């Protein structure tokens, strides 16, 4: 009986360690995702600005 309890205790400790590791990894990934989303928004804004500048330059080219 003692051996069974000890084995169960070991399995529970392993499960808790894995849970903590997964929680930390998840938190890190959430931060990485938030950073990537912010970079993506900035790039979209830059692309829109570049597109507007190109449209403005194209409108300055004389028609032939």
Contact map, one row per residue, 1 for C-alpha under 8 A:
1111100000000000000000000000000000000000000000000000000000000000
1111110000000000000000000000000000000000000000000000000000000000
1111111000000000000000000000000000000000000000000000000000000000
1111111100000000000000000000000000000000000000000000000000000000
1111111110000000000000000000000000000000000000000000000000000000
0111111111000000000000000000000000000000000000000000000000000000
0011111111100000000000000000000000000000000000000000000000000000
0001111111110000000000000000000000000000000000000000000000000000
0000111111111000000000000000000000000000000000000000000000000000
0000011111111100000000000000000000000000000000000000000000000000
0000001111111110000000000000000000000000000000000000000000000000
0000000111111111000000000000000000000000000000000000000000000000
0000000011111111100000000000000000000000000000000000000000000000
0000000001111111110000000000000000000000000000000000000000000000
0000000000111111111000000000000000000000000000000000000000000000
0000000000011111111100000000000000000000000000000000000000000000
0000000000001111111110000000000000000000000000000000000000000000
0000000000000111111111000000000000000000000000000000000000000000
0000000000000011111111100000000000000000000000000000000000000000
0000000000000001111111110000000000000000000000000000000000000000
0000000000000000111111111000000000000000000000000000000000000000
0000000000000000011111111100000000000000000000000000000000000000
0000000000000000001111111110000000000000000000000000000000000000
0000000000000000000111111111000000000000000000000000000000000000
0000000000000000000011111111100000000000000000000000000000000000
0000000000000000000001111111110000000000000000000000000000000000
0000000000000000000000111111111000000000000000000000000000000000
0000000000000000000000011111111100000000000000000000000000000000
0000000000000000000000001111111110000000000000000000000000000000
0000000000000000000000000111111111000000000000000000000000000000
0000000000000000000000000011111111100000000000000000000000000000
0000000000000000000000000001111111110000000000000000000000000000
0000000000000000000000000000111111111000000000000000000000000000
0000000000000000000000000000011111111100000000000000000000000000
0000000000000000000000000000001111111110000000000000000000000000
0000000000000000000000000000000111111111000000000000000000000000
0000000000000000000000000000000011111111100000000000000000000000
0000000000000000000000000000000001111111110000000000000000000000
0000000000000000000000000000000000111111111000000000000000000000
0000000000000000000000000000000000011111111100000000000000000000
0000000000000000000000000000000000001111111110000000000000000000
0000000000000000000000000000000000000111111111000000000000000000
0000000000000000000000000000000000000011111111100000000000000000
0000000000000000000000000000000000000001111111110000000000000000
0000000000000000000000000000000000000000111111111000000000000000
0000000000000000000000000000000000000000011111111100000000000000
0000000000000000000000000000000000000000001111111110000000000000
0000000000000000000000000000000000000000000111111111000000000000
0000000000000000000000000000000000000000000011111111100000000000
0000000000000000000000000000000000000000000001111111110000000000
0000000000000000000000000000000000000000000000111111111000000000
0000000000000000000000000000000000000000000000011111111100000000
0000000000000000000000000000000000000000000000001111111110000000
0000000000000000000000000000000000000000000000000111111111000000
0000000000000000000000000000000000000000000000000011111111100000
0000000000000000000000000000000000000000000000000001111111110000
0000000000000000000000000000000000000000000000000000111111111000
0000000000000000000000000000000000000000000000000000011111111000
0000000000000000000000000000000000000000000000000000001111111100
0000000000000000000000000000000000000000000000000000000111111100
0000000000000000000000000000000000000000000000000000000011111110
0000000000000000000000000000000000000000000000000000000000111111
0000000000000000000000000000000000000000000000000000000000001111
0000000000000000000000000000000000000000000000000000000000000111
